[in-house]
Amino acid sequence: MIEVLRAGPATTVQDLGRPGYAHLGVPRSGALDPAALALANRLVGNPPSAAGLEIALTGCTLRPTRAVTVALTGADAEVRVDRRPGDVGRPLAVPAGAVLRIGPPRAGLRSWLAVGGGIAVEPVLGSRATDTLSGLGPPPVRDGDRLPLGPSPGHPPPVDWTVVPAVPARLRLTLRPGPRHDWFTADALDRLLRTAYTVSPVGDRVGARLLGAPLPRAVAGELPSEGVVLGAVQVPADGQPLVFLADHPTTGGYPVIGVVDDVTGLAQARPGTTVTFHGPQR
């Protein structure tokens, strides 16, 4: 087991998600930065798909009941085993009963923790990921939880160090036209590609809300619900864009003006981060 002494407000169990069930109304879910979780798993000798913890905002405090190897990737944060300091992006030995403290990010928003053997909660539809929208998978991690671990994978690979990517002050996202871009005025499309937005404090694993120039409609009325995908930029009635993330619904009734190619940068985008959009490079 690994005991959760302090969970923080937004710690969840995540793996690489449950693709292939959108026709049943189930989104993929999984880590908001799959590559960061896969790297943490490789550092401790797990397969890339093993479940770990996605930790946001304030860090967390854990205590394993057996000796384990852990690795933290993603946002740069202070790591300590009892009084011994550790490093982000490097395997770290944690003795049985030692206290592992992960501090709040110095920059960015989220970190991913892999533990040798993986978090072995019961899978649902082939995945151990917490889906915060549908409630599938384990509930968000809370103080006092005891999370089961899988069998130890043995010795981790001989990795001395990995690079912690810097979190950019401005996020530039590639945008492709969405299925309902014709529901918006030409001015709206120009605004979206030529003006800056900021990340709203109101956001989560479902989507990143952006604040900036509203996007006016050319077509009035509402749509019947239709399918939406990861990265879809939906525009509610207030005209402010919303970029869907891992726990997005599989259908929605607001028009989608565009689709972002890669949303992983939004996993580290704190409220107030500047976001700009540009079309695909030709």
Salt bridges, closest charged atoms under 4 A:
GLU3 OE1 - ARG63 NE 2.92
GLU3 OE2 - ARG146 NH1 2.55
GLU54 OE2 - ARG110 NE 3.88
GLU54 OE2 - ARG205 NH1 2.74
ASP76 OD1 - ARG106 NH1 3.25
GLU78 OE2 - ARG80 NE 3.29
ASP87 OD2 - ARG90 NH1 3.54
ASP187 OD2 - ARG191 NE 2.92
ASP190 OD1 - ARG194 NE 2.56
GLU222 OE1 - ARG217 NH2 3.85
GLU226 OE1 - ARG180 NH2 2.96
ASP247 OD2 - ARG205 NE 2.95
ASP261 OD1 - ARG176 NE 2.82
